[in-house]
């Protein structure tokens, strides 16, 4: 099973989602990566505020490297989680067929928060990152349980 977390910049939310989900699953069986729609920060480490909040919960995301979503990600990954509706729309716009589009989900739908979004914390203070961490952490609990129950 291969899971891709997507946000806009791939430096705040999706690196957290990658690190958090990795901390909850058997990473020898489940591959988790992240990517962004925009290319502003390609090659850079996550935002220091994301690195710090993850560190507070014992998760090290400092060695992740920002990359842009590419169409062939639809071929490689089984599930693509978007952090907000704009990210969702951006990725759906790149889908080549129904199969591609069906792989894309809003991450908070995993916890029954239908159509809710993980807010973009880029222009927030540190507490915005704590809030985002908690939302993603809850969603990843549910995703991890669902993945554990899936047959290989
Ligand atoms: P992210 O946050 O999508 O959660 O990584 C952002 C990071 C950078 C920018 C926007 C959002 N930016 O405009 O540079």
Boltz pocket constraint, residues with backbone or C-beta under 6 A from the ligand:
constraints:
  - pocket:
      binder: B
      contacts: [[A, 7], [A, 8], [A, 9], [A, 10], [A, 11], [A, 12], [A, 13], [A, 14], [A, 36], [A, 40], [A, 119], [A, 120], [A, 121], [A, 122]]
      max_distance: 6.0
